[in-house]
Amino acid sequence: MTDELHYVRLPNAFGGRAEMVRYCFTLAHKPWKDVLHAREEFASAGERNPYKQFPYLVTSTGEVIPQSMAIMCHAAHGTDVWPTGTRALTHALSVAQGAYDLYQAFGGFAADDLVAKKKFEERRAPQYFGALATYYAERPFAAGTTPSFADCIAREAIAWCVRKNEVAKGLLEASPALGAFVERFDAIPAIATFQARQRAAREADPSV
Ligand SMILES: N[C@@H](CCC(=O)N[C@@H](CS)C(=O)NCC(=O)O)C(=O)O
């Protein structure tokens, strides 16, 4: 049995945190199967995932793995995508955790919470986009010259904020280092193929 990634598909073929994980499987050239759940099924995640959240993975041996970064470790361990050298892994984690925090900072408030939105736009977005820009100006990918799970998190966290927030969009546009990173990541052949498949899915049915 192939690893099964369970998540709630967002409209327009976007997968939220699951998208980071899917990038990671793609980058590591590992197979996986999507198991999509409806929004109404959020409560059902608790039947298998003690955190009661999506995404979670059911491995080929039936083990359930919660938490997106743990799933990425499972997917990428043994490949370059999960660096093993202490320095490379440390560098990767500095970016991975910061990018994850960016995702959380944007995902942690409702669209109509204008106070939280202002705080995100004035403080958190410049803070996290600025740090990521610093790292990607220093090296092509989070761990060095080889793309890793950390770049999957950064790519999706940036894209998700930029898709939905004008300030984040402006920060990306004003950062040559981040813009170049996004181009570099998207040009990786496996990633480009995956993104083309996503675009086709969106065109075929924007409701899924
Ligand atoms: N730290 C978790 C966060 C997962 C998470 O917040 N998932 C959202 C959907 S993308 C969820 O299930 N929210 C419902 C809840 O937390 O009750 C991870 O990285 O996997």
The ligand as an SDF file (V2000), in Angstrom:
LIG
                    3D

 20 19  0  0  0  0  0  0  0  0999 V2000
    0.9130   21.6000   13.5180 N   0  0  0  0  0  0  0  0  0  0  0  0
   -0.0500   20.9800   12.6540 C   0  0  0  0  0  0  0  0  0  0  0  0
   -1.1510   21.9620   12.3450 C   0  0  0  0  0  0  0  0  0  0  0  0
   -2.2730   21.3060   11.5860 C   0  0  0  0  0  0  0  0  0  0  0  0
   -3.5040   22.1850   11.4700 C   0  0  0  0  0  0  0  0  0  0  0  0
   -3.6400   23.2310   12.1270 O   0  0  0  0  0  0  0  0  0  0  0  0
   -4.4130   21.7460   10.6210 N   0  0  0  0  0  0  0  0  0  0  0  0
   -5.6430   22.4330   10.4060 C   0  0  0  0  0  0  0  0  0  0  0  0
   -6.0920   22.2860    8.9730 C   0  0  0  0  0  0  0  0  0  0  0  0
   -4.8970   22.7520    7.7830 S   0  0  0  0  0  0  0  0  0  0  0  0
   -6.7040   21.7970   11.2860 C   0  0  0  0  0  0  0  0  0  0  0  0
   -6.8470   20.5860   11.2940 O   0  0  0  0  0  0  0  0  0  0  0  0
   -7.4390   22.6250   12.0190 N   0  0  0  0  0  0  0  0  0  0  0  0
   -8.4930   22.1710   12.8810 C   0  0  0  0  0  0  0  0  0  0  0  0
   -8.0840   22.1600   14.3280 C   0  0  0  0  0  0  0  0  0  0  0  0
   -6.9130   22.4570   14.6430 O   0  0  0  0  0  0  0  0  0  0  0  0
   -8.9540   21.8380   15.1440 O   0  0  0  0  0  0  0  0  0  0  0  0
    0.6570   20.4790   11.3760 C   0  0  0  0  0  0  0  0  0  0  0  0
    1.6400   21.1020   10.9770 O   0  0  0  0  0  0  0  0  0  0  0  0
    0.2530   19.4580   10.7920 O   0  0  0  0  0  0  0  0  0  0  0  0
  1  2  1  0
  2  3  1  0
  2 18  1  0
  3  4  1  0
  4  5  1  0
  5  6  2  0
  5  7  1  0
  7  8  1  0
  8  9  1  0
  8 11  1  0
  9 10  1  0
 11 12  2  0
 11 13  1  0
 13 14  1  0
 14 15  1  0
 15 16  2  0
 15 17  1  0
 18 19  2  0
 18 20  1  0
M  END
$$$$
